[in-house]
Amino acid sequence: MKFSDVISPGFSTAQVARLTGLTPRQLDHWDRKGFLKPSLRKAHGYGSTRRYSFADVVRLRVAARLRSAGVGLARIRRCAEALERLGGEADDLGGVRLLVAGSRVLWARSDREVVDLLKEGQLVLVFSLGDAVEETAGAVARLNRENSSDAASRAEGRGKQIF
């Protein structure tokens, strides 16, 4: 799907509320607290309209999902700050994978690298058990070949002996 087909030049608070499942009141509260602010047009007094970008809507949807998973606003804020600090660019949001494990929120930067967003960006290395299983199976196969060739050479040696 081409994102340019669905991205508008900006979204109103009512549209963002429908897209994220958040209430306009929550969006207003989050903006006033500086949690997730609209990037296109900020509110300037009573009755003014906010305009959110597509990236804003994505961030708000993620925040709403984290919130519904039981992650508190302070932790969500720390996650957003860490993602921004560690290079979670708005253009690259499609490649970002977040993992929620209990009270931890992890950013899977690649198949081998995970960053704990709540521990000051602590890097956690990941390895596949499938790789370990394949490597072990290969080592066992080599060992079996070595053992069978050793047994064959011992048998050959015994066949040449004269009693």
C-alpha positions as CSV (number, residue, x, y, z in Angstrom):
1,M,0.0,0.0,0.0
2,K,1.3,3.4,-0.9
3,F,1.2,5.7,2.1
4,S,0.9,8.8,-0.1
5,D,-2.6,7.5,-1.0
6,V,-3.8,7.9,2.6
7,I,-1.7,10.7,4.0
8,S,-3.4,14.0,4.1
9,P,-1.7,17.3,4.6
10,G,-2.8,17.2,8.2
11,F,-5.4,15.7,10.5
12,S,-7.8,17.6,12.9
13,T,-8.2,16.6,16.5
14,A,-11.5,14.9,15.7
15,Q,-9.9,12.9,12.9
16,V,-7.0,11.9,15.1
17,A,-9.4,10.9,17.9
18,R,-11.2,8.6,15.4
19,L,-7.9,7.2,14.0
20,T,-6.3,6.5,17.4
21,G,-9.2,5.6,19.7
22,L,-8.2,8.4,22.0
23,T,-10.7,11.1,23.1
24,P,-10.2,14.7,22.1
25,R,-9.9,15.4,25.8
26,Q,-6.9,13.0,26.1
27,L,-5.3,14.6,23.0
28,D,-5.7,18.0,24.5
29,H,-4.3,16.8,27.9
30,W,-1.3,15.2,26.2
31,D,-0.6,18.3,24.2
32,R,-0.9,20.6,27.2
33,K,1.4,18.3,29.2
34,G,3.9,18.3,26.4
35,F,3.6,14.6,26.0
36,L,2.8,14.2,22.3
37,K,2.3,17.6,20.6
38,P,0.9,18.1,17.1
39,S,3.7,19.0,14.8
40,L,1.8,20.9,12.1
41,R,-0.2,23.4,14.0
42,K,-0.3,23.9,17.8
43,A,-3.3,25.2,19.7
44,H,-3.2,28.9,20.4
45,G,-6.0,29.6,22.9
46,Y,-9.6,28.5,23.2
47,G,-11.2,27.4,19.9
48,S,-8.0,27.1,17.9
49,T,-7.4,24.0,15.9
50,R,-4.5,21.6,16.1
51,R,-3.2,19.9,13.0
52,Y,-1.4,16.5,13.3
53,S,0.9,15.0,10.8
54,F,0.8,11.3,9.7
55,A,3.8,10.6,11.9
56,D,2.0,12.2,14.8
57,V,-0.9,9.9,14.3
58,V,1.3,6.9,14.2
59,R,3.0,7.9,17.4
60,L,-0.3,8.6,19.1
61,R,-1.6,5.2,18.0
62,V,1.5,3.5,19.4
63,A,1.2,5.5,22.6
64,A,-2.5,4.4,22.8
65,R,-1.6,0.8,22.3
66,L,1.2,1.0,25.0
67,R,-1.3,2.7,27.3
68,S,-3.9,0.0,26.8
69,A,-1.2,-2.6,27.5
70,G,-0.7,-1.0,31.0
71,V,2.3,1.1,30.3
72,G,2.1,4.4,32.2
73,L,2.4,7.8,30.5
74,A,5.8,8.5,32.2
75,R,7.2,5.4,30.6
76,I,5.6,6.1,27.3
77,R,7.2,9.5,27.3
78,R,10.6,8.0,28.1
79,C,10.2,5.5,25.3
80,A,9.3,8.3,22.8
81,E,12.3,10.3,24.0
82,A,14.7,7.3,23.7
83,L,13.4,6.5,20.2
84,E,14.0,10.0,19.1
85,R,17.5,10.1,20.7
86,L,18.5,6.7,19.3
87,G,17.4,7.5,15.8
88,G,13.8,6.5,15.5
89,E,13.2,8.9,12.6
90,A,9.6,9.7,11.5
91,D,10.5,8.6,8.0
92,D,11.5,5.2,9.3
93,L,8.6,4.4,11.6
94,G,7.5,1.4,9.4
95,G,10.7,-0.5,10.3
96,V,10.4,0.0,14.1
97,R,9.2,-3.0,16.2
98,L,8.4,-2.5,19.8
99,L,8.1,-5.4,22.2
100,V,6.3,-5.0,25.5
101,A,7.4,-7.5,28.1
102,G,5.9,-6.8,31.5
103,S,7.0,-3.3,32.5
104,R,9.8,-3.3,29.9
105,V,9.4,-1.7,26.4
106,L,12.0,-2.9,23.9
107,W,12.9,-1.6,20.5
108,A,13.9,-4.4,18.0
109,R,16.4,-2.5,15.8
110,S,17.2,-5.7,13.9
111,D,16.9,-9.4,14.2
112,R,20.0,-9.4,16.4
113,E,19.7,-6.2,18.3
114,V,17.1,-5.1,20.9
115,V,17.3,-1.8,22.9
116,D,15.6,-1.5,26.3
117,L,14.0,2.0,25.9
118,L,13.4,2.4,29.6
119,K,17.0,1.6,30.7
120,E,18.7,4.6,29.0
121,G,18.9,2.7,25.7
122,Q,20.7,-0.3,27.1
123,L,21.5,-2.7,24.2
124,V,20.4,-6.3,24.5
125,L,21.9,-8.8,22.0
126,V,19.5,-11.3,20.5
127,F,20.4,-14.6,18.9
128,S,18.2,-17.2,17.3
129,L,17.8,-20.5,18.9
130,G,17.2,-21.9,15.4
131,D,20.7,-20.9,14.5
132,A,22.1,-22.6,17.6
133,V,20.1,-25.8,16.8
134,E,21.4,-25.8,13.2
135,E,25.0,-25.2,14.3
136,T,24.7,-28.0,16.9
137,A,23.2,-30.4,14.4
138,G,26.0,-29.6,12.0
139,A,28.6,-30.2,14.7
140,V,27.0,-33.5,15.7
141,A,26.9,-34.6,12.0
142,R,30.6,-33.8,11.6
143,L,31.4,-35.7,14.9
144,N,29.5,-38.7,13.6
145,R,31.3,-38.6,10.3
146,E,34.7,-38.4,12.1
147,N,33.7,-41.2,14.5
148,S,32.6,-43.4,11.6
149,S,35.7,-42.7,9.6
150,D,37.9,-43.4,12.7
151,A,36.0,-46.7,13.2
152,A,36.4,-47.6,9.6
153,S,40.2,-47.0,9.7
154,R,40.5,-49.0,12.9
155,A,38.6,-51.8,11.3
156,E,40.9,-51.7,8.2
157,G,43.9,-51.7,10.5
158,R,42.6,-54.8,12.3
159,G,41.9,-56.6,9.0
160,K,45.6,-56.3,8.0
161,Q,47.0,-57.7,11.2
162,I,48.2,-61.2,11.1
163,F,47.7,-63.3,14.3
